[in-house]
């Protein structure tokens, strides 16, 4: 206690601002790092040309602090996947051009883990098994239901972040 008092007494007024500046700088660094981690863990690639699905997803993303990137085609999704890491990939089953099974396989081939969620008008046990067989995470019904999607994406983000921490 005496040493602490001596240091405080010896540092005078110039020591306290320096300590406060150091604490503030460390706090800023910590919050920046936390924002970076949260941004990475909650990054979503939404592959759907449907404007109503995008509008709903944008609203949910703002609510949940998800960082969502949108694209209309499989080709643009593949290009974004090559450039960025995503915790979750939402893929519209009705997207023309490439079968969703082919898209799931290609989008999940990357080193960075991601959870593939298929958006579909109808869901049955066979479709769900097919998604799992392709390495996907789950299927959700269109139009998007807020509570179901929030539960799915938060669970997928948690899984993707824990997979990322496991060294194989």
C-alpha positions as CSV (number, residue, x, y, z in Angstrom):
1,X,0.0,0.0,0.0
2,X,2.8,2.4,0.8
3,X,4.5,1.7,-2.5
4,X,1.3,2.4,-4.4
5,X,0.9,5.7,-2.5
6,X,4.5,6.6,-3.2
7,X,4.0,5.9,-6.9
8,X,0.8,8.0,-7.0
9,X,2.5,10.8,-5.0
10,X,5.6,10.7,-7.2
11,X,3.6,10.6,-10.5
12,X,1.6,13.7,-9.6
13,X,-1.0,15.0,-12.0
14,X,0.9,13.8,-15.1
15,X,0.8,10.1,-14.1
16,X,-3.0,9.8,-13.8
17,X,-3.8,11.1,-17.3
18,X,-1.2,8.8,-18.7
19,X,-2.7,5.8,-16.9
20,X,-6.2,6.9,-18.0
21,X,-5.0,7.2,-21.6
22,X,-3.5,3.7,-21.5
23,X,-6.7,2.3,-20.1
24,X,-8.8,4.1,-22.7
25,X,-6.5,2.9,-25.5
26,X,-6.7,-0.7,-24.2
27,X,-10.5,-0.4,-24.0
28,X,-10.7,0.8,-27.6
29,X,-8.5,-2.0,-28.8
30,X,-10.6,-4.5,-26.9
31,X,-13.9,-3.2,-28.3
32,X,-12.5,-3.1,-31.8
33,X,-11.3,-6.7,-31.5
34,X,-14.7,-7.7,-30.0
35,X,-16.5,-6.0,-33.0
36,X,-14.2,-7.8,-35.4
37,X,-14.9,-11.2,-33.8
38,X,-18.7,-10.6,-33.7
39,X,-18.7,-9.4,-37.3
40,X,-16.8,-12.6,-38.4
41,X,-19.0,-15.0,-36.3
42,X,-22.3,-13.5,-37.5
43,X,-21.6,-13.0,-41.2
44,X,-24.2,-14.4,-43.5
45,X,-24.2,-15.0,-47.3
46,X,-27.8,-14.9,-48.5
47,X,-28.2,-16.3,-52.0
48,X,-31.7,-15.3,-53.1
49,X,-33.1,-13.0,-55.8
50,X,-36.5,-12.8,-54.0
51,X,-36.9,-9.2,-52.9
52,X,-39.4,-10.0,-50.1
53,X,-37.0,-12.5,-48.6
54,X,-34.2,-10.0,-48.8
55,X,-36.4,-7.3,-47.1
56,X,-37.3,-9.7,-44.2
57,X,-33.7,-10.8,-43.8
58,X,-32.4,-7.2,-43.8
59,X,-34.8,-6.4,-41.0
60,X,-33.8,-9.5,-39.0
61,X,-30.1,-8.7,-39.7
62,X,-30.4,-5.2,-38.3
63,X,-32.2,-6.5,-35.2
64,X,-29.7,-9.3,-34.5
65,X,-26.5,-7.4,-35.6
66,X,-25.8,-9.9,-38.4
67,X,-23.6,-8.7,-41.2
68,X,-25.4,-10.0,-44.3
69,X,-24.2,-10.0,-47.9
70,X,-26.6,-10.7,-50.7
71,X,-26.3,-12.1,-54.2
72,X,-28.7,-13.4,-56.9
73,X,-26.8,-16.2,-58.5
74,X,-24.7,-19.3,-57.6
75,X,-21.8,-17.9,-59.6
76,X,-21.8,-14.6,-57.5
77,X,-22.1,-16.6,-54.3
78,X,-19.1,-18.7,-55.2
79,X,-17.1,-15.6,-56.0
80,X,-18.1,-14.0,-52.6
81,X,-17.3,-17.3,-50.8
82,X,-13.8,-17.2,-52.3
83,X,-13.2,-13.7,-51.1
84,X,-14.8,-13.7,-47.7
85,X,-15.6,-16.0,-44.7
86,X,-19.2,-16.6,-43.8
87,X,-20.6,-18.4,-40.8
88,X,-23.9,-19.1,-42.5
89,X,-25.0,-19.5,-46.1
90,X,-28.7,-19.1,-46.8
91,X,-29.5,-20.6,-50.2
92,X,-32.8,-20.3,-52.1
93,X,-33.9,-23.7,-53.4
94,X,-35.7,-22.0,-56.3
95,X,-32.6,-20.3,-57.6
96,X,-32.4,-21.0,-61.3
97,X,-29.3,-22.3,-63.0
98,X,-27.7,-24.8,-60.6
99,X,-29.3,-27.5,-58.5
100,X,-29.2,-26.6,-54.8
101,X,-27.3,-29.9,-54.1
102,X,-24.5,-28.9,-56.4
103,X,-24.4,-25.4,-54.9
104,X,-24.3,-26.8,-51.3
105,X,-21.4,-29.1,-52.2
106,X,-19.4,-26.3,-53.9
107,X,-20.1,-23.6,-51.3
108,X,-19.1,-25.9,-48.4
109,X,-15.8,-27.1,-50.0
110,X,-13.8,-24.2,-48.7
111,X,-11.4,-24.4,-45.8
112,X,-13.4,-21.9,-43.7
113,X,-16.4,-23.6,-42.1
114,X,-19.9,-22.4,-42.9
115,X,-23.3,-23.7,-42.1
116,X,-25.6,-24.2,-45.2
117,X,-29.3,-23.5,-44.7
118,X,-31.7,-24.2,-47.5
119,X,-34.7,-21.9,-48.0
120,X,-37.6,-23.8,-49.4
121,X,-41.4,-23.4,-50.0
122,X,-42.0,-26.9,-48.7
123,X,-40.1,-29.1,-46.2
124,X,-40.3,-32.8,-45.6
125,X,-38.1,-35.4,-44.0
126,X,-36.5,-36.4,-47.3
127,X,-35.5,-32.8,-48.1
128,X,-34.1,-32.4,-44.6
129,X,-32.0,-35.6,-45.0
130,X,-30.8,-34.6,-48.4
131,X,-29.6,-31.3,-47.0
132,X,-27.8,-33.1,-44.2
133,X,-26.3,-35.6,-46.7
134,X,-24.8,-32.7,-48.6
135,X,-23.2,-31.3,-45.5
136,X,-25.9,-28.7,-44.8
137,X,-27.1,-27.5,-41.5
138,X,-30.8,-27.2,-41.9
139,X,-33.8,-26.2,-44.0
140,X,-36.2,-23.4,-43.3
141,X,-39.5,-22.5,-44.8
142,X,-40.3,-19.6,-47.1
143,X,-41.6,-17.0,-46.4
144,X,-39.1,-16.5,-43.6
145,X,-40.3,-16.7,-40.1
146,X,-38.4,-14.4,-37.7
147,X,-38.2,-16.6,-34.7
148,X,-37.3,-19.8,-36.7
149,X,-34.6,-17.9,-38.7
150,X,-33.1,-16.2,-35.6
151,X,-32.9,-19.6,-33.8
152,X,-31.4,-21.3,-36.8
153,X,-28.8,-18.6,-37.6
154,X,-27.7,-18.1,-34.0
155,X,-27.3,-21.8,-33.6
156,X,-25.4,-22.1,-36.9
157,X,-23.2,-19.1,-36.0
158,X,-22.3,-20.7,-32.7
159,X,-21.5,-24.0,-34.4
160,X,-19.4,-22.3,-37.1
161,X,-17.4,-20.4,-34.5
162,X,-16.8,-23.6,-32.4
163,X,-15.7,-25.5,-35.5
164,X,-13.4,-22.7,-36.4
165,X,-11.7,-23.1,-33.0
166,X,-11.1,-26.9,-33.3
167,X,-7.8,-27.9,-34.8
168,X,-7.9,-31.0,-37.0
